[in-house]
Amino acid sequence: MTLKECTREELLFVIKQISWFDKSAVERALCDVEYERIKKKLSSAENWGKIADNCRTRYVELLKKNEGKKLIDFPVDDIKEMEQCLAQAKKADKQYDKLMKEVDAYGKR
């Protein structure tokens, strides 16, 4: 029998049995699980940061394209795209902040 074939209840029993003989092995495994969780959150946060950066870069490109014009003379499509870029960047920033707070909470344990 392998661990993959065990039910949740059986896995808990196995962990309990192992912890009786070698508690440090269980603690090391839990640290590894926590490390992998943090790694996933950091990777996701990095992706959200890149999205926000790309949106802001596009916003600046649109501004440069219309440099020297009055805001009222900007093409409507450019203004709409600029608004969308800022909204997407704000959403991405919120996700980034949320994930980084979760990662920071792991460090304070």
N, C-alpha and C positions, 0 to 999 in steps of 0.2 A: 504494500500500500504506500502511496505517496501523499504528501501534504495537499497536492492539488485535488485529490480524491476525497479529502475530509470535508465534513460539514463545518459550519461555523462553530457549533457546539464542540465538535471533536477537536478543532484547532485550539479553542480555548483550553480544553483539557490538556492537550499536548504542551501548550505554553506553561500551564500551571505545573505540570510534571517537571518540565525542564527547569523552571525557576526554583524548584525545590533543591535541585542538584547543583545548578550553576546560575544564580541570580544575575551575575554580571553579564552572562551571555544574552539574557533577555534585555537587560539595560542597554547593551551595545546595539542590539537589533533595533530597539526603539529609537536610539540616537540616529541610526542609519535611516530609519523611516522618516524621522523629523528632518534630517538633512535633505532627503529626496523631495520632501514637500516644499522646503524652502527653495531648493534649486528650481523647481517647477514655477513657483511664484515669481522668483527673480527673472526667469526666462520670459514669462508672460508680461511682467512689468517692463522688461526691456523692449518687447514687441510693441507695447502700448506707447512707450516713449518714442520709438521710431515713427509710429503712426502720427503722433502729435508733431514731431519734427518735420515730417513730410508735408503735413497740412500747413504748417507755418511757412515752410519754404515756398509752397505754391502760392500762399497769400502774398508773400513778398515779391514773387515773380509777377503777380498780377499788378501789384503796386508799381513796380518798376516799368511795366509795360505802359502804364498810364501816367508816368512821371511827367510833371509839368502841366498836367491838365487840372482843371477844377473838378472837385468831386462830382458836381452836377453833370460834367461832361464825360464821366466814365461810362462805358457801355453797361447797360442793365445786366447783361449776362455775366460780365466780370464782377459786378457788385454782388450778384446772387451767389456766384461761385466763391467769392471772398467770404461772404457770410457763412456759407456751408463749411468752408475750410476752418474758420474760427470755431464753429459749433463742434465740428469733428475733433479739433484739437482740444477743446475744453472737455469733451466726453472722454477722450483718450487720457488726458491729464487726471481726471477723476478716477479712472480705472487704475492708472499707475499709482496714484496716491493711496488708494485703497489697498492695493497689493503690498506696497512698501510698508504701510502701517501694520499689516498682518505679519510681514517678515520681521519688522522691528519688535512686534509683540513676542515672537519666538525668542529673540535675543534677550528679552527681559525676564525670561523664566528662570 
